[in-house]
Amino acid sequence: MSDRTGAAGSSLTDIMASLVAVFVLLFVAAQNNRGAGVQTVRDTLVKQLRGELQQAGVRDAKVDSVPNDPATVLIILPDSVLFERSARVMSLAGQRVVASATRPLVRVLCDSAMRTNVDQMVVEGHTDNTIPIGLSPAEGRRYNLELSQARSMDYVTRSVREIEQEESALQCLLGLVSATGRGQENPIDTLPRDAAPQRRVVLRVRLNTTVSDTLRLLSKPAKEG
């Protein structure tokens, strides 16, 4: 009797192990399909943004994917969107670029076919490594961090002003945009740390991705008892 019970238990264990293996294979296949879907959406988004910015006259803008990150699209506006040293407000040339670029960006990101795929647009402010006279290196880093945050907010404020009379576009933008300061911590490696292009604003568009914890949960040993 005990032999039969043991055999039955063993068979049940084997069946459960097989079911788990099948489930894992199906899950991995689904994740691979999801990854391919995200990449397709990203490539479509890059193409649309490039086209709209070109038509708006913002021809020097760079729109591209991020290596090893299929869920992010990076938008680098022309060098005219720069800041003088210690300036919290962008140049007049930069203001004109923002005025030209805002509607095309919102038009693409808020289109009904694309909006559900977009999670957020992060506006990153950056500085060079120059610090005011009299500040220590640590104080200078904090100063530049706060300065970069002000620069990102300057960009967001100007973008909002451009479409504040267009309620649906405004609500969409406000639901997507966030501002953050990177200080001097993420310089352009190919340029001197105090070069003018370091004082910039960069846009990162993040696509929706749902990461499941199923595999992690399956890998946990069952509690006894």
Contacts in CASP RR format, 6 or more apart in sequence:
PFRMAT RR
TARGET T0000
AUTHOR 0000-0000-0000
METHOD contacts of the structure
MODEL  1
MSDRTGAAGSSLTDIMASLVAVFVLLFVAAQNNRGAGVQTVRDTLVKQLR
GELQQAGVRDAKVDSVPNDPATVLIILPDSVLFERSARVMSLAGQRVVAS
ATRPLVRVLCDSAMRTNVDQMVVEGHTDNTIPIGLSPAEGRRYNLELSQA
RSMDYVTRSVREIEQEESALQCLLGLVSATGRGQENPIDTLPRDAAPQRR
VVLRVRLNTTVSDTLRLLSKPAKEG
20 218 0 8 1.000
23 218 0 8 1.000
24 215 0 8 1.000
24 218 0 8 1.000
27 212 0 8 1.000
27 214 0 8 1.000
27 215 0 8 1.000
31 212 0 8 1.000
34 209 0 8 1.000
34 210 0 8 1.000
35 70 0 8 1.000
38 70 0 8 1.000
38 71 0 8 1.000
38 207 0 8 1.000
38 209 0 8 1.000
39 70 0 8 1.000
41 114 0 8 1.000
41 117 0 8 1.000
41 207 0 8 1.000
42 65 0 8 1.000
42 70 0 8 1.000
42 71 0 8 1.000
42 72 0 8 1.000
42 73 0 8 1.000
42 207 0 8 1.000
43 65 0 8 1.000
44 114 0 8 1.000
45 73 0 8 1.000
45 108 0 8 1.000
45 114 0 8 1.000
45 117 0 8 1.000
45 118 0 8 1.000
45 205 0 8 1.000
45 207 0 8 1.000
46 63 0 8 1.000
46 64 0 8 1.000
46 65 0 8 1.000
46 73 0 8 1.000
48 108 0 8 1.000
48 114 0 8 1.000
49 63 0 8 1.000
49 73 0 8 1.000
49 75 0 8 1.000
49 104 0 8 1.000
49 105 0 8 1.000
49 108 0 8 1.000
50 61 0 8 1.000
50 63 0 8 1.000
52 104 0 8 1.000
52 105 0 8 1.000
52 107 0 8 1.000
52 108 0 8 1.000
53 59 0 8 1.000
53 61 0 8 1.000
53 63 0 8 1.000
53 101 0 8 1.000
53 104 0 8 1.000
53 105 0 8 1.000
55 104 0 8 1.000
56 100 0 8 1.000
56 101 0 8 1.000
56 103 0 8 1.000
56 104 0 8 1.000
57 100 0 8 1.000
58 77 0 8 1.000
58 78 0 8 1.000
58 97 0 8 1.000
58 100 0 8 1.000
58 101 0 8 1.000
58 104 0 8 1.000
60 77 0 8 1.000
60 78 0 8 1.000
60 79 0 8 1.000
61 75 0 8 1.000
61 76 0 8 1.000
61 77 0 8 1.000
61 78 0 8 1.000
61 101 0 8 1.000
62 74 0 8 1.000
62 75 0 8 1.000
62 76 0 8 1.000
63 73 0 8 1.000
63 74 0 8 1.000
63 75 0 8 1.000
63 76 0 8 1.000
64 73 0 8 1.000
64 74 0 8 1.000
65 72 0 8 1.000
65 73 0 8 1.000
65 74 0 8 1.000
66 72 0 8 1.000
66 73 0 8 1.000
66 74 0 8 1.000
66 204 0 8 1.000
70 207 0 8 1.000
71 206 0 8 1.000
71 207 0 8 1.000
71 208 0 8 1.000
71 209 0 8 1.000
72 204 0 8 1.000
72 205 0 8 1.000
72 206 0 8 1.000
72 207 0 8 1.000
73 204 0 8 1.000
73 205 0 8 1.000
73 207 0 8 1.000
74 202 0 8 1.000
74 203 0 8 1.000
74 204 0 8 1.000
74 205 0 8 1.000
75 105 0 8 1.000
75 202 0 8 1.000
75 203 0 8 1.000
75 204 0 8 1.000
75 205 0 8 1.000
76 200 0 8 1.000
76 202 0 8 1.000
76 203 0 8 1.000
77 94 0 8 1.000
77 97 0 8 1.000
77 98 0 8 1.000
77 101 0 8 1.000
77 201 0 8 1.000
77 203 0 8 1.000
78 94 0 8 1.000
78 97 0 8 1.000
79 196 0 8 1.000
79 197 0 8 1.000
80 91 0 8 1.000
80 93 0 8 1.000
80 94 0 8 1.000
80 96 0 8 1.000
80 97 0 8 1.000
81 90 0 8 1.000
81 91 0 8 1.000
81 93 0 8 1.000
81 94 0 8 1.000
81 97 0 8 1.000
81 98 0 8 1.000
81 155 0 8 1.000
81 200 0 8 1.000
81 201 0 8 1.000
82 90 0 8 1.000
82 91 0 8 1.000
82 94 0 8 1.000
82 196 0 8 1.000
82 197 0 8 1.000
82 199 0 8 1.000
82 200 0 8 1.000
83 89 0 8 1.000
83 90 0 8 1.000
83 91 0 8 1.000
83 127 0 8 1.000
83 151 0 8 1.000
83 199 0 8 1.000
83 200 0 8 1.000
84 91 0 8 1.000
84 199 0 8 1.000
85 128 0 8 1.000
85 130 0 8 1.000
85 199 0 8 1.000
86 130 0 8 1.000
86 132 0 8 1.000
86 147 0 8 1.000
87 199 0 8 1.000
88 147 0 8 1.000
88 150 0 8 1.000
88 151 0 8 1.000
88 154 0 8 1.000
89 154 0 8 1.000
90 98 0 8 1.000
90 151 0 8 1.000
90 154 0 8 1.000
90 155 0 8 1.000
90 158 0 8 1.000
90 201 0 8 1.000
95 158 0 8 1.000
98 155 0 8 1.000
98 158 0 8 1.000
98 159 0 8 1.000
98 162 0 8 1.000
99 158 0 8 1.000
99 162 0 8 1.000
102 158 0 8 1.000
102 159 0 8 1.000
102 162 0 8 1.000
102 163 0 8 1.000
103 162 0 8 1.000
103 163 0 8 1.000
103 169 0 8 1.000
105 121 0 8 1.000
105 159 0 8 1.000
105 203 0 8 1.000
106 163 0 8 1.000
106 169 0 8 1.000
106 172 0 8 1.000
106 173 0 8 1.000
107 169 0 8 1.000
108 114 0 8 1.000
109 115 0 8 1.000
109 118 0 8 1.000
109 121 0 8 1.000
109 172 0 8 1.000
109 176 0 8 1.000
109 205 0 8 1.000
110 168 0 8 1.000
110 169 0 8 1.000
110 172 0 8 1.000
110 173 0 8 1.000
110 176 0 8 1.000
115 172 0 8 1.000
116 208 0 8 1.000
117 207 0 8 1.000
117 208 0 8 1.000
118 176 0 8 1.000
118 205 0 8 1.000
118 206 0 8 1.000
118 207 0 8 1.000
118 208 0 8 1.000
119 206 0 8 1.000
119 207 0 8 1.000
119 208 0 8 1.000
119 209 0 8 1.000
120 175 0 8 1.000
120 176 0 8 1.000
120 177 0 8 1.000
120 178 0 8 1.000
120 205 0 8 1.000
120 206 0 8 1.000
121 176 0 8 1.000
121 177 0 8 1.000
121 178 0 8 1.000
121 203 0 8 1.000
121 204 0 8 1.000
121 205 0 8 1.000
121 206 0 8 1.000
122 177 0 8 1.000
122 178 0 8 1.000
122 179 0 8 1.000
122 180 0 8 1.000
122 203 0 8 1.000
122 204 0 8 1.000
122 205 0 8 1.000
122 206 0 8 1.000
123 152 0 8 1.000
123 155 0 8 1.000
123 156 0 8 1.000
123 177 0 8 1.000
123 178 0 8 1.000
123 179 0 8 1.000
123 180 0 8 1.000
123 201 0 8 1.000
123 202 0 8 1.000
123 203 0 8 1.000
124 148 0 8 1.000
124 152 0 8 1.000
124 180 0 8 1.000
124 181 0 8 1.000
124 182 0 8 1.000
124 186 0 8 1.000
124 201 0 8 1.000
124 202 0 8 1.000
124 203 0 8 1.000
124 204 0 8 1.000
125 148 0 8 1.000
125 149 0 8 1.000
125 151 0 8 1.000
125 152 0 8 1.000
125 155 0 8 1.000
125 179 0 8 1.000
125 180 0 8 1.000
125 181 0 8 1.000
125 182 0 8 1.000
125 183 0 8 1.000
125 200 0 8 1.000
125 201 0 8 1.000
125 202 0 8 1.000
126 148 0 8 1.000
126 151 0 8 1.000
126 181 0 8 1.000
126 182 0 8 1.000
126 183 0 8 1.000
126 184 0 8 1.000
126 186 0 8 1.000
126 187 0 8 1.000
126 198 0 8 1.000
126 199 0 8 1.000
126 200 0 8 1.000
126 201 0 8 1.000
126 202 0 8 1.000
127 144 0 8 1.000
127 147 0 8 1.000
127 148 0 8 1.000
127 151 0 8 1.000
127 183 0 8 1.000
127 184 0 8 1.000
127 198 0 8 1.000
127 199 0 8 1.000
128 184 0 8 1.000
128 187 0 8 1.000
128 193 0 8 1.000
128 194 0 8 1.000
128 195 0 8 1.000
128 196 0 8 1.000
128 198 0 8 1.000
128 199 0 8 1.000
129 144 0 8 1.000
129 184 0 8 1.000
129 187 0 8 1.000
129 193 0 8 1.000
129 194 0 8 1.000
129 198 0 8 1.000
130 194 0 8 1.000
131 137 0 8 1.000
131 139 0 8 1.000
131 140 0 8 1.000
131 141 0 8 1.000
131 143 0 8 1.000
131 144 0 8 1.000
132 140 0 8 1.000
132 143 0 8 1.000
135 143 0 8 1.000
141 183 0 8 1.000
141 184 0 8 1.000
141 185 0 8 1.000
144 183 0 8 1.000
144 184 0 8 1.000
145 181 0 8 1.000
145 182 0 8 1.000
145 183 0 8 1.000
145 185 0 8 1.000
147 183 0 8 1.000
148 181 0 8 1.000
148 182 0 8 1.000
148 183 0 8 1.000
148 184 0 8 1.000
149 179 0 8 1.000
149 180 0 8 1.000
149 181 0 8 1.000
151 181 0 8 1.000
151 199 0 8 1.000
151 201 0 8 1.000
152 179 0 8 1.000
152 180 0 8 1.000
152 181 0 8 1.000
152 201 0 8 1.000
153 179 0 8 1.000
155 179 0 8 1.000
155 201 0 8 1.000
156 177 0 8 1.000
156 179 0 8 1.000
159 173 0 8 1.000
159 177 0 8 1.000
160 170 0 8 1.000
160 173 0 8 1.000
160 174 0 8 1.000
163 169 0 8 1.000
163 170 0 8 1.000
163 173 0 8 1.000
164 170 0 8 1.000
184 193 0 8 1.000
184 198 0 8 1.000
187 193 0 8 1.000
187 198 0 8 1.000
188 195 0 8 1.000
188 197 0 8 1.000
188 198 0 8 1.000
191 197 0 8 1.000
191 198 0 8 1.000
END
